[in-house]
């Protein structure tokens, strides 16, 4: 666990930004036979190890296991469906889903339009490059073609460093597509969340790639995204998430995916 208790104290500031009024999520929270409320959860199931789709169609991963544990602790159920990254945010706004759970970084810009539950994961960005690359820092990417998943913090970080209109940014629908472009030489590097980059390297030991870290990338925190003003759901998620932090369930899931 190490840092998660401290993280929760820090990120309770997220809750203080919520509106007093209670907004609405999806309009149909169908109750199953046991009477528990069901919340619709959208995700981008192409982001291993956080969420991905098995050959049989099941959506699995760290985020999936954690939100199911949160639901059990809170006495509700979740219905998880793949929406794709770009579709997640609009689906929350229009009530198609109640929340988005997909390794979503809490940012000031996103907090202007949505509310977040307290953070549940700390991450940063890494640079993935060919093993013979001389790139050793974020600054070295200037003038290079850089693959990113469109709209993610990897995309935001690169544009922040080199300008919003930097021609070298090559946005892709998802991170696997960006990495594929790297392996065939279409881009010089990929910037993505550290865990996703490390998972790719672990799963592809023969891939001739390496990662580059840089302190220029600031730590970032993932949170569950809900419709602006939906403080009822936000508070329920915070309380339920805290329960699994306190009873050790979160640590158990974390260690399953990432080790101690």
N, C-alpha and C positions, 0 to 999 in steps of 0.2 A: 504494500500500500504506500508506504513512505510518505508521499506528498498529498494524498487525496483528502485527508482531514483538513489540512491547511488550505487546500484549493477550495473546498466547500465554503470555508469562512470568507475567503476573498470573493468568491463568485456570488455570494448572497446579494451583492450590489446589483446583480442583474434583476432580481426580484423587485428591488426598490424602484426600478424604472417603469414598472408596470402601471397601467392605468387603473383607476379605482373601479371603473365599470367592468362588468363581466361580459365579455364578448361571446360569440357563439362559434362553435366548430362546425363539423358537418351536421346536417340537419337530421340525419337518421342514425342515432346511436341505438341500434337494435339490441334488445336484451335477450340473451339466450335463455334456455330453460332454467338455469340456476339463478336467474335474476340479475346477474352481473352486467354492468354497463360495458358495451363494446366500443372502443375507439378505433377509428380507421387511421392506420399509420402508413405513410408513403415513404419510399426509399428509392435510392438509385442502386440497384442490386448488381453493380459492376465495379465494386471497390473493395476487393479482398484485401485484408481479412475482416473488414468491418461488415460488409454485406455483399453477398454474391448469390447467384442462382445455380442450384444443383441441376444435373441432367433431368431429374424427374420434375423439375419446376419449383421445388421448395427453395425458399429464400432463407439463407443461413448466415451466420457470422457473429462477430463480437457484439455489434449493435443489436442484432436480433435477440441474442441471449440476454443481454442486459435489459432491454425494454420488456421482454417477457417476465424477467425477474421483478422488475419495477411494477408491472401490472399485477403480478401475484401478490406482492407486498401491499399494493394499494387496493386490492379487492375488485379489480376490473380486468377486462380482457382486451386484447389487441388483435386487429385484423391487418396483416401486413401485405402491402402490394407494391410492385415495382412501378415507379412513375417516370424514371429517368431524372437526371439532375435538373434540367431546365424546367421540367414540368412540376417539380416539387413545390416550388414557392407559390405559383399561381393556384395549385390545387388546394393549398392551405387557405389562401385568400378567398377562393370561391366556395369554400365549404365542402369540397369533394373529399378531403381528408381532414382529420382533426389535428394531426401533427406530422412533422417531417423528422425522420430519424435516419440520418445518413452521413455521419461524420461531418456535421455542419459546424463550421467555425463561427463563434460568436464575434461579430464585428460591429463597430459603431454604425456603419451604414445599414446593416441588416436590422439592427435594433431600432432604427427609425421607422421601419415598416412592419416588424414582427416582434413578438415577445419570445424570450428563451427561458427555459427552465435552467436551474443551476448547472454549471459545467460538470461533465463526467469524465473528460479525458483531456490530457495535455499532449500537444503534438508540436511539430515544427516542419519546415520545408527542407528537403534534400535535393541535390542535383544529381541526376543519373546521366552518365556519359559513357562512351566507349572506353574500354580499358586502356587504350593507347592515347587517350585524349590528354592534352596539356591543360585543360580547364581545371583550375584549383580553387575558384571562388566565384561568388555571384558577379563580381566586377568583371571577371574574365568572360562572361557571357555577352558582353556588349559587342555588337556586330555579328552575333551568331543567330542562327535559327533555333528557337526554343519552343519545344512542345509543351503544352499545358492543357489541362481540362478546362474548357471554357467556363468562366464564372466562378471558379474556385479560388482559394487563397493563393495557390500557385500562380494562377493567371494574374491576380491582383498584385502579388509580390513583384513579379517581373515588370509589370507596367509601372509600378511605383518606382522601380529602380531605373528604368530606361524611358519612361514616358508612356502615356496612355495610347498614343498612336505609333508606338515603336513597331516598325515593319517586321522585325524579326520574331515577334510573337506569333506562334502557329497554334491556334486553338483547336481542340478536338472534342468530340462528343463525350468521351470518357478517357480516363488515364490509360487503360490498356491499349487504346488506339494510338495514343501519344507515344507510348513505349514501343509499340510495333513500328511506328514511323522512325524511331531512333535506331532500331535494329536493322532497318533497311537503308539507313543513311539519308532519310528525308529531313531530319533535324539533327542539330549538333548536340542537343542536350534536352532533358525533360526535367521540369521542376514540379515536384509533387510532395504530398505528405510523407513524412519519414517512414511511417509504418508500412505504407503501401509500397514504397520503393524497396525497403528491406525485405518485404514479403516476396516481391518479384525476384530479387536476387537469390533468396533462399529457395524458391520454387524452381529456379532456372540456373542451376549451378554451372552449366556449360555456356551460358550466355556471356559473351565477352564484354561485360560492362562493369562499372564500379560506381560508387556513390561519392559525392563530395559534400561535406557539411560546411556551413559558414555561419558565424555568429551574427551576420547581418540579418538573418531570418529570425524574427522575434518568436517567442513561444506563442502558441494559439490554443484555444480551448473549445472543445466541442460541446454543443448543447442541443436539447430538443426544441424545435422551433414550432410555435403555435401562433394562431391568429392574434393580431394586435388587440389587446383588451381582454383576451380570454384568460383572466387571472384565476378563474376557478380551476381550469385544467392545469395551468402553470403551477399553482400551489399544490395540487394533487400530485403532480410529477415530482415536485421538490420534496414533498413529504415522503413519498414512496421511494424515491432514489436515496434519500438519507437513511431510510430503514435498511436497505441492502448494503449501504456503506457501513452501517453500524453492526449488522449481524454477520458480516463476513462474506456474504454472497457475491458482492461485487468483486472482492479480492479473489475469490475462487474462480470466477469467470475470467478475470484479467489474467490470472496465472495460467489458465488453460490455453490462452492465445499467445501471451507474450512472455510467460515465465516470471519468476520472482525477481 
